[in-house]
Amino acid sequence: MRLRSIASTLATIFFAVVLLGASGDQARFTDLGHRMMCVCGCNQILLECNHVGCTYSDRMRQELTAAIQVGDNDDNILAAFVKEYGTTVIAAPGTHGFDRVAWIMPFAVFISGTVFAAIVIRNWKGGPRPPAAGGSGVSGGLGKYRDQARKETEL
């Protein structure tokens, strides 16, 4: 009886370790597959490429599975894919070198656009007031032309 409980405990531990390892590999596969793009031209994430008969996504998924089973770390796997397929295989830009521009520019454009819009709105609010009815409240040559247009268009 005691031997049976020890055997069942060992079997449970063995299956737990095997299943945890498999789920770890599956999690790595999912993580890395979502960090890469399919190179067939569909502009989709590797694991989400749904082209019928896409030879690239099937081959890349098999290469990814093989690299994970060999035990390479994530950076080495991504570097191998970049070496084979080019930098377009990476879904998101890196965080070093010139790739930082891809992270900074959207925020910089948003902030500068907001500041520009605020300046334009402030200038519109502080602009010249419309003239009072019956008088040419506009100074300079523009008021003269408006008065002349009013006179010429009267019936």
Short mmCIF file of the C-alpha atoms (twelve columns), coordinates in Angstrom:
data_MODEL
# 
_entry.id   MODEL 
# 
loop_
_atom_site.group_PDB 
_atom_site.id 
_atom_site.type_symbol 
_atom_site.label_atom_id 
_atom_site.label_alt_id 
_atom_site.label_comp_id 
_atom_site.label_asym_id 
_atom_site.label_seq_id 
_atom_site.Cartn_x 
_atom_site.Cartn_y 
_atom_site.Cartn_z 
_atom_site.pdbx_PDB_model_num 
ATOM 1   C CA . MET A 1   0.000   0.000   0.000   1 
ATOM 2   C CA . ARG A 2   2.749   2.408   0.934   1 
ATOM 3   C CA . LEU A 3   4.666   1.562   -2.246  1 
ATOM 4   C CA . ARG A 4   1.596   2.314   -4.329  1 
ATOM 5   C CA . SER A 5   1.185   5.810   -2.806  1 
ATOM 6   C CA . ILE A 6   4.875   6.583   -3.348  1 
ATOM 7   C CA . ALA A 7   4.610   5.432   -6.974  1 
ATOM 8   C CA . SER A 8   1.497   7.532   -7.568  1 
ATOM 9   C CA . THR A 9   3.176   10.563  -5.966  1 
ATOM 10  C CA . LEU A 10  6.255   10.129  -8.157  1 
ATOM 11  C CA . ALA A 11  4.068   9.697   -11.242 1 
ATOM 12  C CA . THR A 12  2.160   12.857  -10.371 1 
ATOM 13  C CA . ILE A 13  5.383   14.821  -9.906  1 
ATOM 14  C CA . PHE A 14  6.778   13.438  -13.163 1 
ATOM 15  C CA . PHE A 15  3.670   14.406  -15.165 1 
ATOM 16  C CA . ALA A 16  3.538   17.817  -13.493 1 
ATOM 17  C CA . VAL A 17  7.151   18.504  -14.446 1 
ATOM 18  C CA . VAL A 18  6.606   17.277  -18.003 1 
ATOM 19  C CA . LEU A 19  3.409   19.297  -18.425 1 
ATOM 20  C CA . LEU A 20  4.932   22.428  -16.903 1 
ATOM 21  C CA . GLY A 21  7.853   22.148  -19.276 1 
ATOM 22  C CA . ALA A 22  5.504   21.741  -22.219 1 
ATOM 23  C CA . SER A 23  3.406   24.720  -21.191 1 
ATOM 24  C CA . GLY A 24  6.596   26.742  -20.724 1 
ATOM 25  C CA . ASP A 25  7.664   25.883  -24.263 1 
ATOM 26  C CA . GLN A 26  4.180   26.673  -25.535 1 
ATOM 27  C CA . ALA A 27  4.238   30.015  -23.709 1 
ATOM 28  C CA . ARG A 28  7.634   30.832  -25.221 1 
ATOM 29  C CA . PHE A 29  6.366   29.802  -28.659 1 
ATOM 30  C CA . THR A 30  3.339   32.073  -28.269 1 
ATOM 31  C CA . ASP A 31  5.418   34.967  -26.948 1 
ATOM 32  C CA . LEU A 32  8.067   34.745  -29.650 1 
ATOM 33  C CA . GLY A 33  5.497   34.082  -32.375 1 
ATOM 34  C CA . HIS A 34  3.693   37.295  -31.458 1 
ATOM 35  C CA . ARG A 35  6.954   39.245  -31.492 1 
ATOM 36  C CA . MET A 36  7.647   38.272  -35.128 1 
ATOM 37  C CA . MET A 37  5.995   39.130  -38.431 1 
ATOM 38  C CA . CYS A 38  5.288   36.794  -41.326 1 
ATOM 39  C CA . VAL A 39  7.520   37.696  -44.261 1 
ATOM 40  C CA . CYS A 40  5.061   36.702  -46.994 1 
ATOM 41  C CA . GLY A 41  3.968   40.328  -47.344 1 
ATOM 42  C CA . CYS A 42  0.697   40.067  -45.436 1 
ATOM 43  C CA . ASN A 43  1.926   42.396  -42.635 1 
ATOM 44  C CA . GLN A 44  0.481   40.086  -39.982 1 
ATOM 45  C CA . ILE A 45  1.947   38.661  -36.810 1 
ATOM 46  C CA . LEU A 46  3.562   35.271  -37.477 1 
ATOM 47  C CA . LEU A 47  1.077   33.250  -35.431 1 
ATOM 48  C CA . GLU A 48  -1.878  35.115  -36.938 1 
ATOM 49  C CA . CYS A 49  -0.972  34.804  -40.631 1 
ATOM 50  C CA . ASN A 50  -4.084  33.312  -42.195 1 
ATOM 51  C CA . HIS A 51  -3.138  33.100  -45.857 1 
ATOM 52  C CA . VAL A 52  -4.170  29.813  -47.375 1 
ATOM 53  C CA . GLY A 53  -1.038  27.958  -48.402 1 
ATOM 54  C CA . CYS A 54  1.394   30.515  -46.941 1 
ATOM 55  C CA . THR A 55  4.705   28.697  -47.120 1 
ATOM 56  C CA . TYR A 56  6.570   31.261  -45.044 1 
ATOM 57  C CA . SER A 57  4.437   31.095  -41.905 1 
ATOM 58  C CA . ASP A 58  4.447   27.293  -41.752 1 
ATOM 59  C CA . ARG A 59  8.204   27.110  -42.255 1 
ATOM 60  C CA . MET A 60  8.876   29.903  -39.763 1 
ATOM 61  C CA . ARG A 61  6.657   28.272  -37.133 1 
ATOM 62  C CA . GLN A 62  8.527   24.985  -37.562 1 
ATOM 63  C CA . GLU A 63  11.879  26.777  -37.251 1 
ATOM 64  C CA . LEU A 64  10.642  28.540  -34.123 1 
ATOM 65  C CA . THR A 65  9.484   25.267  -32.571 1 
ATOM 66  C CA . ALA A 66  12.827  23.632  -33.367 1 
ATOM 67  C CA . ALA A 67  14.797  26.531  -31.889 1 
ATOM 68  C CA . ILE A 68  12.744  26.430  -28.695 1 
ATOM 69  C CA . GLN A 69  13.206  22.650  -28.376 1 
ATOM 70  C CA . VAL A 70  16.969  23.015  -28.840 1 
ATOM 71  C CA . GLY A 71  16.947  25.382  -25.872 1 
ATOM 72  C CA . ASP A 72  18.138  28.648  -27.399 1 
ATOM 73  C CA . ASN A 73  17.275  31.754  -25.442 1 
ATOM 74  C CA . ASP A 74  14.803  34.265  -26.846 1 
ATOM 75  C CA . ASP A 75  17.409  36.815  -27.967 1 
ATOM 76  C CA . ASN A 76  19.373  34.201  -29.908 1 
ATOM 77  C CA . ILE A 77  16.208  32.930  -31.590 1 
ATOM 78  C CA . LEU A 78  15.183  36.447  -32.636 1 
ATOM 79  C CA . ALA A 79  18.718  37.179  -33.842 1 
ATOM 80  C CA . ALA A 80  18.707  34.011  -35.955 1 
ATOM 81  C CA . PHE A 81  15.391  34.997  -37.546 1 
ATOM 82  C CA . VAL A 82  16.666  38.523  -38.232 1 
ATOM 83  C CA . LYS A 83  19.795  37.063  -39.818 1 
ATOM 84  C CA . GLU A 84  17.743  34.762  -42.045 1 
ATOM 85  C CA . TYR A 85  14.752  36.969  -42.933 1 
ATOM 86  C CA . GLY A 86  15.951  40.513  -42.265 1 
ATOM 87  C CA . THR A 87  14.863  43.148  -39.756 1 
ATOM 88  C CA . THR A 88  11.289  43.178  -41.071 1 
ATOM 89  C CA . VAL A 89  10.653  39.908  -39.219 1 
ATOM 90  C CA . ILE A 90  10.617  41.747  -35.867 1 
ATOM 91  C CA . ALA A 91  7.132   43.098  -35.065 1 
ATOM 92  C CA . ALA A 92  8.221   45.920  -32.748 1 
ATOM 93  C CA . PRO A 93  11.356  48.036  -33.026 1 
ATOM 94  C CA . GLY A 94  14.133  47.581  -30.519 1 
ATOM 95  C CA . THR A 95  14.910  49.954  -27.694 1 
ATOM 96  C CA . HIS A 96  18.456  50.854  -28.643 1 
ATOM 97  C CA . GLY A 97  20.181  52.829  -31.356 1 
ATOM 98  C CA . PHE A 98  18.115  54.389  -34.119 1 
ATOM 99  C CA . ASP A 99  15.133  52.190  -33.232 1 
ATOM 100 C CA . ARG A 100 14.381  54.546  -30.358 1 
ATOM 101 C CA . VAL A 101 13.091  57.024  -32.911 1 
ATOM 102 C CA . ALA A 102 10.192  54.682  -33.673 1 
ATOM 103 C CA . TRP A 103 9.185   54.809  -30.006 1 
ATOM 104 C CA . ILE A 104 9.767   58.548  -29.496 1 
ATOM 105 C CA . MET A 105 8.285   60.027  -32.680 1 
ATOM 106 C CA . PRO A 106 4.585   59.238  -32.085 1 
ATOM 107 C CA . PHE A 107 4.709   60.935  -28.703 1 
ATOM 108 C CA . ALA A 108 6.723   63.870  -30.020 1 
ATOM 109 C CA . VAL A 109 4.308   64.387  -32.923 1 
ATOM 110 C CA . PHE A 110 1.298   64.189  -30.589 1 
ATOM 111 C CA . ILE A 111 2.753   66.695  -28.129 1 
ATOM 112 C CA . SER A 112 3.899   69.137  -30.830 1 
ATOM 113 C CA . GLY A 113 0.519   68.872  -32.598 1 
ATOM 114 C CA . THR A 114 -1.300  69.586  -29.347 1 
ATOM 115 C CA . VAL A 115 0.901   72.608  -28.646 1 
ATOM 116 C CA . PHE A 116 0.430   73.873  -32.221 1 
ATOM 117 C CA . ALA A 117 -3.367  73.485  -31.978 1 
ATOM 118 C CA . ALA A 118 -3.398  75.342  -28.650 1 
ATOM 119 C CA . ILE A 119 -1.388  78.216  -30.148 1 
ATOM 120 C CA . VAL A 120 -3.676  78.432  -33.193 1 
ATOM 121 C CA . ILE A 121 -6.814  78.399  -31.030 1 
ATOM 122 C CA . ARG A 122 -5.364  81.072  -28.747 1 
ATOM 123 C CA . ASN A 123 -4.586  83.268  -31.764 1 
ATOM 124 C CA . TRP A 124 -8.087  82.785  -33.157 1 
ATOM 125 C CA . LYS A 125 -9.632  83.784  -29.828 1 
ATOM 126 C CA . GLY A 126 -7.503  86.914  -29.540 1 
ATOM 127 C CA . GLY A 127 -8.022  87.961  -33.156 1 
ATOM 128 C CA . PRO A 128 -9.747  91.139  -34.367 1 
ATOM 129 C CA . ARG A 129 -13.346 91.717  -33.317 1 
ATOM 130 C CA . PRO A 130 -16.003 92.052  -36.003 1 
ATOM 131 C CA . PRO A 131 -17.004 95.660  -36.677 1 
ATOM 132 C CA . ALA A 132 -20.062 97.090  -34.983 1 
ATOM 133 C CA . ALA A 133 -23.186 97.400  -37.107 1 
ATOM 134 C CA . GLY A 134 -23.250 100.573 -39.174 1 
ATOM 135 C CA . GLY A 135 -19.581 101.495 -38.855 1 
ATOM 136 C CA . SER A 136 -16.324 100.331 -40.299 1 
ATOM 137 C CA . GLY A 137 -14.578 99.249  -37.169 1 
ATOM 138 C CA . VAL A 138 -11.689 97.882  -39.165 1 
ATOM 139 C CA . SER A 139 -8.699  100.145 -39.297 1 
ATOM 140 C CA . GLY A 140 -6.477  100.586 -42.298 1 
ATOM 141 C CA . GLY A 141 -7.141  99.881  -45.967 1 
ATOM 142 C CA . LEU A 142 -9.381  96.862  -45.444 1 
ATOM 143 C CA . GLY A 143 -12.221 98.932  -43.973 1 
ATOM 144 C CA . LYS A 144 -12.074 101.281 -46.953 1 
ATOM 145 C CA . TYR A 145 -12.528 98.420  -49.375 1 
ATOM 146 C CA . ARG A 146 -15.424 96.987  -47.389 1 
ATOM 147 C CA . ASP A 147 -17.183 100.343 -47.418 1 
ATOM 148 C CA . GLN A 148 -16.608 100.622 -51.164 1 
ATOM 149 C CA . ALA A 149 -18.001 97.098  -51.709 1 
ATOM 150 C CA . ARG A 150 -21.098 97.968  -49.670 1 
ATOM 151 C CA . LYS A 151 -21.706 101.142 -51.706 1 
ATOM 152 C CA . GLU A 152 -21.268 99.380  -55.041 1 
ATOM 153 C CA . THR A 153 -23.567 96.517  -54.141 1 
ATOM 154 C CA . GLU A 154 -26.462 98.665  -52.873 1 
ATOM 155 C CA . LEU A 155 -29.535 98.796  -55.052 1 
# 
